[in-house]
Amino acid sequence: MMRSILVGILVLMAAGIGWLTFDWYRGHYGGEPFGAPFTLVDQKGAPITEAAFRGQPSVVFFGFTHCPEVCPTTLFELSGWLKTLGDDGKTLHAYFVSVDPERDTPAVMNAYVSNFSDRITGITGDPDKVHAMAKSFGIYWKKVDTGDGDYTMDHTASVLLLNGKGDFAGTIAYGESASTAVEKLKRLAAKG
């Protein structure tokens, strides 16, 4: 009984955090193009700009390749969601943007992203430009010293949803149920 109550509380807390995140983004970006213009590179080293987020709905996740749990879990789930959608999700474009561009070179990003799906494009580049882009999308990131000469990155764990105009269209919270995530992506794809 107590375990059920605790699980219920955790689910409500996750839903509340997801709603607050969505409400914050909607209040800051609703109806306007999301993020500032940027010029970075994809995992093949080709230039990529904000134009990649226009013309079709996009799914954007910010993370890093040395991430121990959140990033590989999210990318694995995203790959599964896209497979589940099948033809219903063929218009969706998915992106993984590094918040650790010092280590995440195009070659590193290519090797990492390729482990999950050929439908996900990795984005990296000059650290100042990457961090400016992340900031313009309301993404939190912080380098954290691990005390052994290495570091990790704290970062926003939500997946951002952008409509075909590049406007903010919602989020998928870390740990959100697969069925809810797939329904959100299906609605996003249907609206174009």
Secondary structure, 3 states (H helix, E strand, C coil): CHHHHHHHHHHHHHHHHHHHHHHHHHHHHCCCECCCCCEEEECCCCEEEHHHHCCCCEEEEEECCCCCCHHHHHHHHHHHHHHHHHHHHCCCEEEEEECCCCCCCHHHHHHHHHCCCCCEEEEECCHHHHHHHHHHCCCCEEEEECCCCCEEEEECCCEEEECCCCEEEEEECCCCCHHHHHHHHHHHHHHC
